[in-house]
Amino acid sequence: MALVRDRPYSNAHFLVDFGDGNAWAASGGFSEVIFPEFVIPSGKRGPRAHKPPADSIVERQREHLILKRGSPGSLDLYQWWNKARLGKAPKGRVVQVHLLAEDQRTVVVSWRFTNVRPVALAYSPLRAAETSVLIETLELAFDRMEMQ
């Protein structure tokens, strides 16, 4: 599916699909996607090879997909995170990140993450003296990434 051309694509146009096929919904309107480093652990091969859980926040963020968006007032991210915290979240969720061409319709490359689960949910500070946007940050663990 990847569309190759002579000049690089911009990183400004993308969509996030939480597996419901509704990437165009406002709830999928993320302002930033931070990809982890995709690393092959030394001395291990195969799909089951993985590192043990990281202790530090910096190390964790290197292994997790991070999504940020201006809070639309929806509780969808909180509800998913809360279900996971309580051990009630369904397994096997697929999240796809689609990079779009300048026409904002053509998907030029996609990252597909499988067995995705929330591990952290954060909000930016509330400051009465500023008029900034409230940012929701969702940190996601996953088992596998594939590009198309």
LUMDOKOL-807388 format. One record per atom (N, C-alpha, C): x, y, z; atom name. Coordinates in nm, 4 decimals. Layout:
<nodes>
c1/c2/c3/atome
X/Y/Z/CA
...
</nodes>
This chain:
<nodes>
c1/c2/c3/atome
0.0801/-0.1185/0.0000/N
0.0000/0.0000/0.0000/CA
0.0852/0.1260/0.0000/C
0.2077/0.1210/0.0503/N
0.2906/0.2413/0.0584/CA
0.3072/0.3033/-0.0797/C
0.2884/0.4362/-0.0867/N
0.3022/0.5096/-0.2117/CA
0.4359/0.5829/-0.2117/C
0.5246/0.5434/-0.3027/N
0.6578/0.6010/-0.3103/CA
0.6562/0.7159/-0.4096/C
0.7300/0.8245/-0.3754/N
0.7427/0.9378/-0.4661/CA
0.8814/0.9983/-0.4494/C
0.9117/1.1004/-0.5295/N
1.0451/1.1601/-0.5302/CA
1.0753/1.2472/-0.4090/C
0.9756/1.3092/-0.3485/N
1.0015/1.3956/-0.2332/CA
0.9308/1.3395/-0.1097/C
0.9841/1.3680/0.0079/N
0.9260/1.3136/0.1313/CA
0.7862/1.3676/0.1588/C
0.7083/1.2881/0.2279/N
0.5749/1.3300/0.2704/CA
0.5845/1.4161/0.3955/C
0.4887/1.5029/0.4122/N
0.4766/1.5827/0.5336/CA
0.4273/1.4921/0.6467/C
0.4603/1.5270/0.7693/N
0.4132/1.4490/0.8838/CA
0.2897/1.5119/0.9481/C
0.2286/1.6096/0.8811/N
0.1196/1.6869/0.9419/CA
-0.0193/1.6273/0.9215/C
-0.0354/1.5369/0.8264/N
-0.1687/1.4843/0.7965/CA
-0.1731/1.3346/0.8253/C
-0.2520/1.2967/0.9264/N
-0.2617/1.1561/0.9636/CA
-0.3934/1.1324/1.0363/C
-0.4313/1.0063/1.0424/N
-0.5522/0.9637/1.1134/CA
-0.5175/0.8450/1.2025/C
-0.5939/0.8310/1.3105/N
-0.5781/0.7168/1.4003/CA
-0.7100/0.6410/1.4016/C
-0.7034/0.5116/1.3733/N
-0.8208/0.4242/1.3702/CA
-0.8075/0.3232/1.4840/C
-0.9059/0.3228/1.5746/N
-0.9038/0.2322/1.6895/CA
-0.9686/0.0977/1.6590/C
-0.9712/0.0593/1.5336/N
-1.0231/-0.0719/1.4984/CA
-1.1705/-0.0723/1.4662/C
-1.2362/0.0422/1.4800/N
-1.3789/0.0480/1.4488/CA
-1.4042/0.1025/1.3092/C
-1.2962/0.1309/1.2337/N
-1.3110/0.1824/1.0984/CA
-1.3573/0.3270/1.0940/C
-1.3529/0.3952/1.2077/N
-1.4054/0.5306/1.2159/CA
-1.2928/0.6312/1.2393/C
-1.1870/0.6224/1.1605/N
-1.0713/0.7098/1.1776/CA
-1.1050/0.8560/1.1502/C
-1.2118/0.8810/1.0756/N
-1.2488/1.0183/1.0406/CA
-1.3301/1.0854/1.1513/C
-1.3663/1.0127/1.2566/N
-1.4442/1.0702/1.3667/CA
-1.3588/1.1695/1.4446/C
-1.4239/1.2633/1.5104/N
-1.3529/1.3635/1.5902/CA
-1.2705/1.2984/1.7004/C
-1.3170/1.1851/1.7546/N
-1.2442/1.1185/1.8628/CA
-1.1099/1.0635/1.8155/C
-1.0938/1.0450/1.6852/N
-0.9667/0.9976/1.6297/CA
-0.8765/1.1108/1.5865/C
-0.9163/1.2339/1.6145/N
-0.8415/1.3514/1.5710/CA
-0.7252/1.3836/1.6625/C
-0.6217/1.3053/1.6547/N
-0.5055/1.3271/1.7400/CA
-0.4146/1.4325/1.6780/C
-0.3487/1.5088/1.7636/N
-0.2595/1.6142/1.7178/CA
-0.1143/1.5680/1.7112/C
-0.0856/1.4557/1.7777/N
0.0517/1.4053/1.7761/CA
0.0517/1.2544/1.7989/C
0.1357/1.1866/1.7217/N
0.1610/1.0434/1.7391/CA
0.3115/1.0290/1.7588/C
0.3505/0.9663/1.8688/N
0.4927/0.9431/1.8951/CA
0.5164/0.7928/1.8860/C
0.5906/0.7539/1.7834/N
0.6197/0.6127/1.7641/CA
0.7328/0.5699/1.8569/C
0.7273/0.4461/1.9035/N
0.8408/0.3940/1.9812/CA
0.9547/0.3595/1.8858/C
1.0682/0.3290/1.9432/N
1.1754/0.2716/1.8634/CA
1.1367/0.1278/1.8346/C
1.1467/0.0861/1.7111/N
1.1171/-0.0522/1.6751/CA
1.2498/-0.1270/1.6744/C
1.2734/-0.2022/1.7817/N
1.4030/-0.2638/1.8071/CA
1.3901/-0.4152/1.8082/C
1.4899/-0.4817/1.7524/N
1.4981/-0.6271/1.7639/CA
1.5873/-0.6559/1.8837/C
1.5334/-0.7179/1.9891/N
1.6165/-0.7466/2.1070/CA
1.7353/-0.8337/2.0695/C
1.8521/-0.8023/2.1216/N
1.9722/-0.8777/2.0877/CA
1.9627/-1.0196/2.1410/C
2.0063/-1.1140/2.0585/N
2.0088/-1.2541/2.0990/CA
1.8756/-1.3253/2.0906/C
1.7707/-1.2575/2.0458/N
1.6392/-1.3212/2.0369/CA
1.5828/-1.3007/1.8973/C
1.5079/-1.3971/1.8519/N
1.4429/-1.3881/1.7213/CA
1.3021/-1.4398/1.7320/C
1.2207/-1.4025/1.6367/N
1.0844/-1.4543/1.6306/CA
0.9840/-1.3596/1.6923/C
0.8551/-1.3839/1.6651/N
0.7500/-1.2929/1.7099/CA
0.7312/-1.2880/1.8603/C
0.7766/-1.3879/1.9342/N
0.7545/-1.3886/2.0785/CA
0.8683/-1.3211/2.1555/C
0.9724/-1.2807/2.0840/N
1.0843/-1.2155/2.1518/CA
1.0428/-1.0760/2.1961/C
1.0616/-1.0473/2.3237/N
1.0319/-0.9145/2.3754/CA
1.1164/-0.8868/2.4990/C
1.1259/-0.7582/2.5290/N
1.2029/-0.7186/2.6464/CA
1.1153/-0.7268/2.7693/C
1.1740/-0.7462/2.8861/N
1.0952/-0.7423/3.0086/CA
1.0419/-0.6008/3.0300/C
0.9375/-0.5840/3.1131/N
0.8817/-0.4514/3.1352/CA
0.9878/-0.3531/3.1836/C
0.9792/-0.2315/3.1291/N
1.0764/-0.1283/3.1645/CA
1.0401/-0.0643/3.2979/C
1.1408/-0.0205/3.3692/N
1.1188/0.0426/3.4986/CA
1.1022/0.1936/3.4874/C
1.1782/0.2572/3.3999/N
1.1740/0.4027/3.3939/CA
1.0722/0.4510/3.2915/C
1.0224/0.5724/3.3113/N
0.9268/0.6327/3.2182/CA
0.9901/0.6494/3.0813/C
1.1145/0.6941/3.0759/N
1.1829/0.7135/2.9484/CA
1.1938/0.5813/2.8741/C
1.2328/0.4751/2.9438/N
1.2445/0.3439/2.8804/CA
1.1086/0.2955/2.8329/C
1.0036/0.3147/2.9136/N
0.8682/0.2733/2.8749/CA
0.8242/0.3451/2.7482/C
0.8503/0.4752/2.7399/N
0.8049/0.5512/2.6242/CA
0.8746/0.5078/2.4971/C
0.9934/0.4512/2.5077/N
1.0609/0.3988/2.3891/CA
0.9918/0.2747/2.3362/C
0.9138/0.2074/2.4197/N
0.8483/0.0827/2.3812/CA
0.7005/0.0991/2.3500/C
0.6424/0.2137/2.3803/N
0.4985/0.2323/2.3665/CA
0.4638/0.3357/2.2611/C
0.3469/0.3177/2.2036/N
0.2896/0.4146/2.1110/CA
0.2212/0.5218/2.1955/C
0.2478/0.6485/2.1656/N
0.1899/0.7583/2.2427/CA
0.1039/0.8443/2.1510/C
-0.0207/0.8662/2.1928/N
-0.1153/0.9475/2.1162/CA
-0.1553/1.0687/2.1982/C
-0.1576/1.1853/2.1339/N
-0.1981/1.3077/2.2026/CA
-0.3067/1.3766/2.1204/C
-0.4049/1.4322/2.1932/N
-0.5108/1.5076/2.1262/CA
-0.5639/1.6154/2.2201/C
-0.6218/1.7169/2.1602/N
-0.6944/1.8156/2.2383/CA
-0.8203/1.7480/2.2903/C
-0.8482/1.7624/2.4171/N
-0.9618/1.6932/2.4775/CA
-1.0936/1.7448/2.4218/C
-1.1724/1.6554/2.3571/N
-1.3019/1.6976/2.3036/CA
-1.4149/1.6853/2.4066/C
-1.3797/1.6495/2.5304/N
-1.4815/1.6306/2.6340/CA
-1.5364/1.4893/2.6377/C
-1.4876/1.4034/2.5511/N
-1.5307/1.2639/2.5462/CA
-1.4566/1.1831/2.6524/C
-1.5227/1.0824/2.7051/N
-1.4607/0.9949/2.8039/CA
-1.4127/0.8636/2.7426/C
-1.4073/0.8532/2.6104/N
-1.3727/0.7269/2.5460/CA
-1.2351/0.6746/2.5860/C
-1.1343/0.7605/2.5906/N
-1.0006/0.7142/2.6286/CA
-0.9972/0.6736/2.7756/C
-1.0609/0.7542/2.8610/N
-1.0671/0.7211/3.0035/CA
-1.1378/0.5870/3.0248/C
-1.2505/0.5645/2.9568/N
-1.3266/0.4408/2.9757/CA
-1.2448/0.3191/2.9339/C
-1.1718/0.3293/2.8235/N
-1.0876/0.2180/2.7788/CA
-0.9766/0.1932/2.8810/C
-0.9086/0.3024/2.9249/N
-0.8030/0.2904/3.0240/CA
-0.8580/0.2318/3.1546/C
-0.9729/0.2769/3.1987/N
-1.0318/0.2298/3.3236/CA
-1.0676/0.0811/3.3158/C
-1.1226/0.0379/3.2034/N
-1.1524/-0.1049/3.1863/CA
-1.0244/-0.1874/3.1931/C
-0.9181/-0.1372/3.1315/N
-0.7900/-0.2088/3.1359/CA
-0.7370/-0.2141/3.2790/C
-0.7510/-0.1040/3.3514/N
-0.7053/-0.0981/3.4909/CA
-0.7790/-0.1992/3.5776/C
-0.9073/-0.2188/3.5474/N
-0.9902/-0.3120/3.6241/CA
-0.9830/-0.4549/3.5705/C
-0.9051/-0.4751/3.4637/N
-0.8915/-0.6070/3.4044/CA
-1.0114/-0.6490/3.3218/C
-1.0907/-0.5535/3.2731/N
-1.2125/-0.5846/3.1988/CA
-1.2069/-0.5413/3.0524/C
-1.0929/-0.4913/3.0073/N
-1.0823/-0.4463/2.8686/CA
-1.0726/-0.5666/2.7760/C
-1.1423/-0.5620/2.6620/N
-1.1312/-0.6721/2.5659/CA
-0.9897/-0.6778/2.5076/C
-0.9437/-0.7975/2.4805/N
-0.8095/-0.8151/2.4255/CA
-0.8140/-0.8111/2.2734/C
-0.6985/-0.7902/2.2152/N
-0.6880/-0.7993/2.0703/CA
-0.7266/-0.6752/1.9939/C
-0.7306/-0.5599/2.0576/N
-0.7655/-0.4370/1.9867/CA
-0.6559/-0.4032/1.8858/C
-0.6981/-0.3551/1.7696/N
-0.6057/-0.3143/1.6640/CA
-0.6148/-0.1631/1.6498/C
-0.4992/-0.0979/1.6469/N
-0.4926/0.0467/1.6237/CA
-0.4077/0.0682/1.5002/C
-0.4573/0.1521/1.4090/N
-0.3833/0.1840/1.2881/CA
-0.3602/0.3344/1.2809/C
-0.2402/0.3713/1.2414/N
-0.2068/0.5109/1.2162/CA
-0.1845/0.5224/1.0661/C
-0.2605/0.6110/1.0016/N
-0.2521/0.6293/0.8566/CA
-0.1912/0.7647/0.8253/C
-0.0793/0.7660/0.7542/N
-0.0219/0.8902/0.7044/CA
-0.0938/0.9247/0.5749/C
-0.1355/1.0510/0.5625/N
-0.2110/1.0954/0.4459/CA
-0.1269/1.1849/0.3562/C
-0.1573/1.1817/0.2279/N
-0.0949/1.2737/0.1328/CA
-0.1528/1.4134/0.1545/C
-0.1027/1.5099/0.0807/N
-0.1464/1.6473/0.0955/CA
-0.2957/1.6666/0.0693/C
-0.3572/1.5782/-0.0108/N
-0.5015/1.5890/-0.0363/CA
-0.5842/1.5487/0.0853/C
-0.5185/1.4968/0.1878/N
-0.5785/1.4536/0.3143/CA
-0.6840/1.3452/0.2965/C
-0.6774/1.2729/0.1869/N
-0.7679/1.1601/0.1595/CA
-0.6918/1.0325/0.1261/C
-0.5782/1.0472/0.0594/N
-0.5017/0.9325/0.0128/CA
-0.4092/0.8820/0.1236/C
-0.4265/0.7557/0.1619/N
-0.3381/0.6942/0.2617/CA
-0.2102/0.6521/0.1903/C
-0.0966/0.7016/0.2386/N
0.0303/0.6702/0.1731/CA
0.1090/0.5620/0.2449/C
0.0893/0.5495/0.3747/N
0.1512/0.4409/0.4508/CA
0.0716/0.4251/0.5809/C
0.0662/0.3015/0.6303/N
-0.0054/0.2741/0.7557/CA
0.0817/0.1909/0.8485/C
0.0679/0.2194/0.9770/N
0.1293/0.1391/1.0824/CA
0.0150/0.0690/1.1536/C
0.0212/-0.0629/1.1612/N
-0.0858/-0.1420/1.2231/CA
-0.0300/-0.2070/1.3490/C
-0.0908/-0.1739/1.4635/N
-0.0484/-0.2254/1.5931/CA
-0.1528/-0.3252/1.6423/C
-0.1083/-0.4443/1.6838/N
-0.2019/-0.5473/1.7279/CA
-0.1914/-0.5728/1.8778/C
-0.3023/-0.6235/1.9321/N
-0.3168/-0.6498/2.0753/CA
-0.2765/-0.5268/2.1577/C
-0.3385/-0.4158/2.1227/N
-0.3080/-0.2872/2.1853/CA
-0.3844/-0.2731/2.3157/C
-0.3146/-0.2198/2.4176/N
-0.3783/-0.1965/2.5469/CA
-0.3230/-0.0703/2.6098/C
-0.4093/0.0067/2.6754/N
-0.3630/0.1305/2.7387/CA
-0.2826/0.1003/2.8647/C
-0.1738/0.1747/2.8834/N
-0.0930/0.1581/3.0038/CA
-0.0848/0.2873/3.0846/C
-0.1137/0.4004/3.0218/N
-0.1106/0.5276/3.0947/CA
-0.2012/0.6280/3.0243/C
-0.2656/0.7111/3.1046/N
-0.3502/0.8197/3.0558/CA
-0.3121/0.9438/3.1344/C
-0.2848/1.0541/3.0637/N
-0.2423/1.1764/3.1322/CA
-0.3112/1.2965/3.0693/C
-0.3192/1.4038/3.1468/N
-0.3785/1.5301/3.1014/CA
-0.2806/1.6427/3.1293/C
-0.2796/1.7414/3.0431/N
-0.1934/1.8579/3.0645/CA
-0.2451/1.9375/3.1841/C
-0.1607/2.0216/3.2415/N
-0.2033/2.1009/3.3576/CA
-0.3183/2.1970/3.3230/C
-0.3991/2.2254/3.4225/N
-0.5030/2.3278/3.4093/CA
-0.4442/2.4568/3.4642/C
-0.4482/2.5636/3.3837/N
-0.3886/2.6910/3.4249/CA
-0.4852/2.8042/3.3939/C
-0.5353/2.8682/3.4962/N
-0.6335/2.9760/3.4801/CA
-0.5758/3.0965/3.4073/C
-0.4459/3.1182/3.4140/N
-0.3839/3.2355/3.3528/CA
-0.3522/3.2154/3.2044/C
-0.3803/3.0971/3.1497/N
-0.3505/3.0684/3.0093/CA
-0.4768/3.0261/2.9362/C
-0.4700/3.0300/2.8058/N
-0.5832/2.9839/2.7245/CA
-0.5400/2.8683/2.6342/C
-0.4594/2.7786/2.6877/N
-0.4106/2.6636/2.6123/CA
-0.5187/2.5569/2.5994/C
-0.4964/2.4658/2.5081/N
-0.5849/2.3519/2.4880/CA
-0.5504/2.2439/2.5898/C
-0.6518/2.1811/2.6490/N
-0.6304/2.0672/2.7385/CA
-0.5911/1.9474/2.6523/C
-0.4745/1.8899/2.6791/N
-0.4225/1.7787/2.5992/CA
-0.4366/1.6480/2.6758/C
-0.4956/1.5485/2.6094/N
-0.5025/1.4116/2.6624/CA
-0.3879/1.3334/2.5997/C
-0.3178/1.2565/2.6806/N
-0.2088/1.1728/2.6307/CA
-0.2374/1.0289/2.6694/C
-0.2412/0.9409/2.5696/N
-0.2670/0.7990/2.5913/CA
-0.1435/0.7217/2.5495/C
-0.0923/0.6411/2.6415/N
0.0246/0.5583/2.6157/CA
-0.0222/0.4145/2.5980/C
0.0205/0.3521/2.4881/N
-0.0304/0.2202/2.4515/CA
0.0818/0.1177/2.4365/C
0.0627/0.0029/2.4983/N
0.1505/-0.1120/2.4763/CA
0.0892/-0.1933/2.3624/C
0.1711/-0.2699/2.2947/N
0.1225/-0.3517/2.1830/CA
0.2153/-0.4715/2.1672/C
0.1667/-0.5721/2.0962/N
0.2476/-0.6921/2.0745/CA
0.3264/-0.6874/1.9442/C
0.2683/-0.6247/1.8426/N
0.3293/-0.6310/1.7103/CA
0.2948/-0.5073/1.6292/C
0.3890/-0.4660/1.5432/N
0.3651/-0.3577/1.4500/CA
0.3974/-0.4064/1.3091/C
0.3102/-0.3722/1.2159/N
0.3323/-0.4026/1.0748/CA
0.3060/-0.2766/0.9943/C
0.3853/-0.2555/0.8910/N
0.3643/-0.1397/0.8026/CA
0.3086/-0.1878/0.6706/C
0.2227/-0.1037/0.6159/N
0.1633/-0.1352/0.4843/CA
0.1729/-0.0132/0.3966/C
</nodes>
